Each structure stands twice: as structure tokens, then as C-alpha cells.
Amino acid sequence: MSSRPRRLRRCQLSVPGSSEKMMTKAAGLELDHVFLDLEDAVAPDAKAAARGMVVDALNNLDWKPKTLCYRINDVETKYCFEDIIEVVTGAGDKLDTIMLTKAKSAHDIMFVHLLLDQLEKKLGLKKRIGIECLIEEVEGMMNVDEIAASSDRLECLVFGMGDYSASQGMDLRGIGSASSYPPDLWHYPRYRMTIACRANGIDPVDGPYANFGNPEGYRVECGRCKVLGMVGKWAIHPSQVELAQEVFSPTAEAVANARKQKAAYEEAMARGIGAITVDGVMVDVASVRILQNIIDQADLIGMKAPAAKKRPTANKSTKKKSVAKKKPVAKRRAAKTRVAQKTAAKKSSRR
């Protein structure tokens, strides 16, 4: 399997590609990933104009987000090929990834892959453009394994619960929110997609939570997908960005403990010990794999290990003080010895 770029995806912010105002605001935000949308956020009669607006924004705005992406219409529409050709031709050197919608099979991914191959050769692009893909149709979920393994350009799968719920005929009141179904309604599709991603070395990401006025509900959904192994969640409003990046980041304490436990385990292994206890917690080869995930994420975020504390070295003045403290003890012992000798001498002379 070829190596893919390692990117942070704790939060992916959706921005309408037809709104100059929103794209300008998004450019100034500190976050992992932003995608400019040419699909659902843009009306059919505005899609052609929106492509030019996306090209202009990519080329002329000073982008702070680490990953720049745009979302295209699915391969069954009349818009898809022009979405790719026009934007890549106009701003391909600024792009990191393209996001494909409603993939149903591996063939959908390969369509985008091969078109990018041709465009990159024609345009002489030096940077290879990655692919991200939404799983939001029941056919896509059924074929998620082959989709996840379809292309070495593929970096990420996103669970799009809005269209997915319609595809499955689910009865919902809000996209991404809980329902009357007792357990977590999205547990199976999240779990299923995450396994496919992890087996193929790509990132699993959760889709939108429509009620951006409910930050606690959003935080709960972030926590549910994080525990399954997903690396991030979409934001449809800037107010959700900080929450997502907080939930999907390890705490400084967790990182410090992971580094400490791993270091202790490595020392034990060098002595031929396979399992140890660190601060009351068992650490073995299985738990070290979990610890390494935390450390790898911390390294990608830039959470550096604290510098080791140096032991204070004794200077000359300290040494003199130490010697000075020892002299009175030595004198007392010598004085006791002399007294004992004199006493012994007197006793001997009396005899």
C-alpha cells in the first residue's frame, strides 16, 4: 500500500462555494480542514458560476486551514466532470483534496482518480491531489470495503447521515441528531465504515450535525464517533469548529501518560519483561498499540513531549560548603581519639 499524506481531520468545515462572504470568513479560521461546497449548498442554476468563485477563492484568499478541499457533485449528475476539470485547471496547485459525494461503488472513485491522472499530466501539477469520499447511500455502505480499497489517492471516507437516512428510508426529525430509537441510531454505519477505513489505512470522519444551536448535542455525537475510532467530524457552522477540535484531541495528561507508559514498557522489554504495571495500570504489547495511537496523534497535532528535567550539578562553592560541613565532624572524632589516648596513658602510668 502506498503512503498517503498524513493530515489532521479533527474538524472539516463545510462552506458554500457560492458565497464569497462565507469563503472569506473561512479562510481566516484556524482549523484542520475546510471544503468549499459545489453540491448541496449550491442551487443547480448557480453551480457553473460557483466553480469560478471557488477557483477565485482558492487562488486569492490567504488560507489558514491546513487542508484545502472542495466538494463535487456525484458521478451520476451532469455536473461532476466539469466540477473536476474547471476547478483543477483553474486552481489545482492550491488544492489538497477533492471530495466526491454519493459514491456507490469503487468505479465512482476510479472515475475521479483517472480524470485527476490526466489533468495532473496535462497541467504539469507537482502536488498529487487526494480524494475524500462520502458514504451516504445504502449501496455505498454495502460496498464500503471495495470503495475503501479502490484507490491510492483515497485518504478519507465520510459518513453522510443526511442522504444516507433518506436512502435507507429512515424516519428522522433532524440530520445527525438522536431519535426515538433507544441506542445510538448511527452506531452500525459508523462502526462499519470505520472498520473499512482502518483496514485500508484511511481516515474515517463523521458527517454533519444540523442543529448548530445545540453545542452539547454536537459534543455528544463527537464523543460517540471518536470512541469508535473516527478521527473527526464535520462542522456546518464556525461555532462547531472549536468543539470538534477539542473532542478529537488528546489531553496533555493523556499524552504524558502514554509517553511515560511506553517508555517504561520499552525499558522492561530490554530486561526481558513482557508486561509491567505503571501507576497501577497494566501495560503490555496490546496496550502499547493504543498508547502509540495517542502519541502519533499528539505528534501530528504538534503536542511536543516536555523537556527532561536536568539534575542540578554541584558547583565549586557547593563542594566547598560540603567539605566545610565535613571538617567539624572529623575534628570532633580526632579530639575524641586524643582524649581516649591520654586517658589510657594515665591509667598505664598509675599501674
N, C-alpha and C positions, 0 to 999 in steps of 0.2 A: 504494500500500500504506500503510495507516495505521500510525502509530508505536506501538510496543509498549513497555511499561516495560523498562528495561534492568536486569536482575538478575544477580547472581553465582550461578552454579550449579556451583562447583568441587566441592562435595560436597552430595549430597542424602541426608539421614539418614532411614532408614525406622524408624518407631516404631509398635508395635501400638496401635491405638485402643482396645483392651480392657484395657490395662494402665495404671492410674493411676500406678504407681510409675515406669514407663519414660517416660511422658509428662512427669512432673515432673522427672525427671533431664534429659531432652532440652531442656526449657525453659531450663535453666541453662547450656547449651553455647554457646560462641562458634563459630558456623558460618554458612554462607551460606543453607542451606535445610533445612527439616525437613518431612516429611509424615507425618501420622497415618493409619494404615492401617485401612481397613474391609474390605479384600478378603482376601487370602490369610492374613494374620496373625490373622484373627478367624474363629472357628468359625461355621457357619451359624446355630446356635441362640443365638449371642451377638451377632449383628450389630445387632439392634434396640437392645439395651442399650448397645452400643458407640457408637452415634450420640450418645446422651445424654452419654456420658463424653467424647467428642470435643468436643461443644459446651461442656461444663463446663470442660474444659482450655483451650480457646481463649479463653474469657471470663475465666477466673480465675487463670491462671498468668502469671507475668511472663516473657515470651518474649524470649530474647536472639538466637536465629537471625533473620536478616534477612528471610527469606521463609517465610510460614506457608501450608501446603498440607495437603490431606487427599486420600487415595486412595479412590475409589469402586469399586463393582463394575461389571462391564461391562453394556452396554445389553441383552444377551440374558438377563440374570438378572431375577429378581423384586425384587431389592434396589435397583437403580440409581436409579430415580426418587425413592424415599424417602430414599436416601443424600443426594441433592442437596437435596430440599425441606426435610428436617428440619434438616440442619446449616446450610444457608444461612439458613434462617428463624431459627435459634437463635443463630448467631454470624457471619452474613455480613459484618458490618462489621470483623471481625477477620481475615478471610481475604484472602490474596493470589491464590491459585490453587486450582483443583480438578484432580486427576489422574485421567484416565479410563484404564481398563485394557482390553486386548484389542481395540482398535479395528481393524476390518476394512475400513472404507470411510469416505469423507467424511461419509456420512449419520450415522454414530455421533457424530462431533464436533458436527454441527449439531443433533442432539437435545439435547446438553448446552448448546450455545450458546443455542438458543431458550428452553429452560427457565430458563436464567440471565437472559435478557432479561425474561421475565415476572416472575420473582421479584424482580429488582432494581427493577422498576417498582412492584410491589405493596408492597415493604418500604421503598421510598424510599432505597435504598442509594446513597451518593455515590461510593464507590470501585468501579470496574468489576473484576469477578473474572475472572482469566485462566484459560486451560485448558492443562494439560500432558497428554500422551498417550503411552501405552506402545504400541510396535510389538512385538508378541510372538506374532503368528500369521502363517502364511505368506501369508494373504490380505492382511493389513496391509502386509507387505513388498512384495507385488505392487502394492498401491495406494498406496504411500508418497508418491508425488508429489501425488496428488489430496488425500490426507489433510493433507499439509504446507501445502497451499494452501487448505484448506477454510474457515478462519475467522480473522477478525482478532483474536479472543480467544486464538487458539492461540499459545503462547510457546515451547513446547519439545516435542521428541519424545525418548522414552527407548527404547533398545534393551533389551528384556527377554528375555535369552537363555535363561532357565529354561523358560518356557512356549513360547518360540519353538523350542527344540530338540525339545520334545515334539511340537509341531505339524509339524515337518519330519521327525520320526521319527529323530532323531539318536541315536547311541549314546554317551552321556556318563556319566562317573563323578562329576562334581561341577559345580554350576552356576557358570559364569563362569570355570572353570579350563581349562587346556590338556588335550589328549588325545593319542592316538597319531597323529593327523593331522599330517603334518610341518610345514606352515606354520602361521600363526595361523588357527585354526578360525573365528574371528569376523570375519576381515578383510572379507569381502564384505558381510555385512549391516551392519556398522558403516559401511563406506565408502559403501554405497548410501544408507543413511538420512541420513548426514551431508551428502551432496550435495543431497538433497531439502530438508533444513533450511536449508542455506546459500542455496539458490536462492530460498527464501521468507522469509528474514530471521528465522528462529527458531533456538533453541539445540538442538544435538544433545548428548545425555547418554547415557553408558553405564550399564548396569544393574548388578546385584549380583555380588559375588564371595563365594561361600558360606563358604569356609574362612577365617574371620577370624583364625584362629590362624596363618596364613601371611602375614605382612606383606610379605615380599619378592615373593611371587607376586602379591599385590594391587598392589604398586608397578609390577610389570612390566605388568600389564593396564592400569593407569592410563596408563603411558607409551605403550602401543600405541594406545590410542584418542585420546590427546592429539595424537600426530603426524599423525593423520588429520583433525584439525580439531574434535574433540569438546571441549566446554568443561568437562566434569566427569564424575563417576562416583558411583554410589550407595554408601552405607555402610549395612551392616546391623548394625554394632556401633560404639560410640563410639571404639574403638581405631583404626578406619579413617579417621576424620574428618581428623585432622592430616595423615596421609599424602596423602590426596586433595587437600587444600587446598594442600599443599606442591608436589605434582607439577604441578598445574594453575595455579600462579602463576609468572610470570616472575621470574627472579632480578634483584636490584638491578643487577648488572653488565649483564645483557641490556637492561634498561630504559634505563640510562645510555648504552649504546652505540647503542640505537635512537634516542634523542633527539639524540645527537651526530651520527649519520649523517644523520638527517633534516634537522637544522639546516644541516649542510654542503651537502646537496643543494639546499636552498632558496636558499642563498647563491649556489651555482653556477648555478642556473636564472635567477636575477636577472641574471647576467652572460651569459646565453645559452648555458650549457654544459649538455648533457643527461645526461652520465654522468661520474662522478668516482671517485676512489679515496680511501677514508678508512681509515687504519691498515692498508693493504694489502688492503682489501676493496672490490670494485667496488660502487658504489651508483648505481642508475638508477631509472627510474619504476616498474619492476616490483618491485624490492626495497623501494622506499619503501612500497608497499602492505603488504608483510609487516611492515615496521617499524611501520606505523601500527596494525596489529592488536595488536602488543605494547604500544604506547603507550596504546591505547584500554583494554586490559585493565588496565594499571597504573593508569590514571585511575579506572576503576571500582572497583578494589580500594582505592584511596586512596594509592598509592605516588607521592608528590609528587616533582617534579623538584628536585634540590638547588639552593639559592640560589646565584646567581652571585657569585663572589668579587670584592670591590671592591679596586681598586688603592689602595695607601696614598697619601694626599695629603701633600705636604710642608708641615709647619707652619713657623712663623716661626723657631723655633730651628734647624730643619733647614736653612732657607735661609741663616741667618747662618753656620752651620758651613760650608756650601758656599762662601759668599763668602769666609769666613776662610781656607779652603783655597786659594782662588784668589789671594789677596793675595801670599803669598810668591813665587809664580811670577812675578807681574807685577813685583815689586821686583827679582827676580834679572835679569829682562830689561832693566829700566831701568838697573840697575847696569852690566850688560854694555855697554849703549849708551853710557853716560858714559865708561867705560874706553876704548872704541873711539874716542870723540871726542877724549879727551885725548891718546891715542897719535897720532892723526892730526895734532893741533895741534903736538905736539913735533917730529914729522917735518917739518912745514911750516916751523917756525921755524929748524931746522937748515939748511934749504936757503937 
